[in-house]
């Protein structure tokens, strides 16, 4: 039987989903945007706390909404009106990774059975944030089962006006040896970024088969032709699936050894301006997206 624990004290506010023999678990930080801070499948850890790196710098496993990646200078125009987002990456003078990564989510539903544990977490925006003066509700449904983890994101526009958005996820995965790890993804287009990591154009890309990480320093974005990315490591093989028909892949290697961010996104950096992947959510309408991690341990 799977179980759900709510661990709350002066230093922690987490949800932990666990299977019956504790060989698999998922730990979710409610005060950090309901981000997935730990994931272990069949006694193999694939996502772990990135200490000493800080969540406020790494945005580890954060949900990226209403925009994925960056908005140049935090500025955009929508419906002939100019908007200025808060600059939260001062060295680049950009707005980065949306507005919900540091919000506190509440539990709205939970369920356990012999096959899985699921929990729905919710954040309701009522205050019309600076630079994005719209109200919305975002619900995250995490499901842990024997194969891995599923995450459903449900967005609801509770405003009287339509708003633009893209959506992304920022998980970091660990490998015993990243040099001997590789990725497989179907892409023949890559984004060209400027020195502030803002999209400038799209170019043709010839992908390696497989894409070997080795000693690459990555902060690159690819346009995917399919909705599945495979990650092969010495201790586990993993697939990340997305239900989105338009999918982009951001790969990033931080300073921490044997760690890589594999980020599915529905849009790219500066999407509010270049419109690549940009969608519009009408008043009282919803948008749903599934991400799924399937892990096969060795």
Secondary structure, DSSP 8 states (H G I E B T S, - for coil): --EEEEEESSS-EEEEEE-TTSSSEEEEETTTTTEEEEEEETTEEEE---TTS-HHHH-TTEEE-S-SSEEGGGEEEETTEEEE----BTTTTBEES-S-TT---EEEEEEE-SSEEEEEEEEEE-S-BTTB---EEEEEEEEEETTEEEEEEEEEE-SSS-EEE--EEE-EEE-S-GGG-EEE--EEEEEEE-TTS-EEEEEE----SSEE-TT---EEEEEESSSEEEEE-SSEEEEEEE--SS-EEEEE--SSTTEEEEEEESS-TTHHHH-TT-EEE-TT-EEEEEEEEEEEE-
